[in-house]
Amino acid sequence: MQAIDLSSHRLIDIDQFPCGFLSTTKDRRIIVANQYFEQSLGIGRRVLEGTCLYDVLSKASQLFCDSYVVPTVFRDGQCSEVLLTLKSDQGPSIPKVVNVKLMSDGCLSWTFMEAEKRTKLFKELEAARCAVEKQREELEQLSRTDPLTDLANRREFDDALIRTFKDAERSQLPVALMMMDIDKFKTINDTYGHVIGDNALQALAEVLRNTSRETDIVARFGGDEFACILPNTDVSGAMELSTRLQTSMSALAFGFAITISIGISVRTADAPIEHSVAMKRADEALYAAKQAGRNTTAVWGMSSSDTFAQTNP
């Protein structure tokens, strides 16, 4: 099978090409196909010649040719190393690396090279990218998680607090903030050892997970101090949660009593405090709960006098 090289008017034996070769008209009608291309598809060249190239391309490759390959060829004179998929009568589709060139007579020459290794490489690179992305996400999660309790750590808590207070500002819904710690935790460590102390921290974390809502953000703030952000929650809702928490902690079978003290502050539409103010008030409320005898909840009142109220479960 011979074709004319229009640039030099030489006859070229296209069957000697070590790759598939096609020549098409502007509208992608096949003028000539070489033996390599014929064999790769299992379709006789006489059947191919005169048909549209798109008849042997996958639907996705047809769309890609229309949207990118052909416009690029007519704009730049060529389009190099694009991946197209041929439909085969002999089995599965065949990926090919294709180079297209605009000839001086307005026809298009197409060379099709094997792409199995390249496709495999693409898949390996994509798998590697996915693995790296997954590892990055896992590392990001670890950087925001307390390793002992699997709760959010201080970094995640700080970010979540800012987000929640911004949401509350937009929605004008209340948001409550609870700060708590284990009563006489140092004594537990000194008396029973740090392993038991860690177990107590993990027990409080589990109680918080089981008692809070999915929308709540629960974190280990540091040491034996924990925090809980309660979106769309007023004082009464926060008090109900604190009662459940203290009751659950008191019921733990540890061989000794484990109690917690809790401080609460609330942002409302009528008292739109900043997150930093809510933190300060919740921390001061926690201190007041300790001063009131521990195993107690102290709420920073929203009245003008900013009084505290204590309750015991």
Secondary structure by P-SEA (a helix, b strand, c coil): ccccccccccccccccccbbbbbbccccccccccaaaaaaacccccccccccccccccaaaaaaaaccaaaaaaacccccbbbbbbbbccccbbbbbbbbbbccccbbbbbbcccaaaaaaaaaaaaaaaaaaaaaaaaaaaaacccccccccaaaaaaaaaaaaaaaaaacbbbbbbbbbbcaaaaaaaaccaaaaaaaaaaaaaaaaacccccbbbbcccccbbbbbbccccaaaaaaaaaaaaaaaaaccccbbbbbbbbbbbbcccccccaaaaaaaaaaaaaaaaaacccbbbbccccccbbbbbbcc
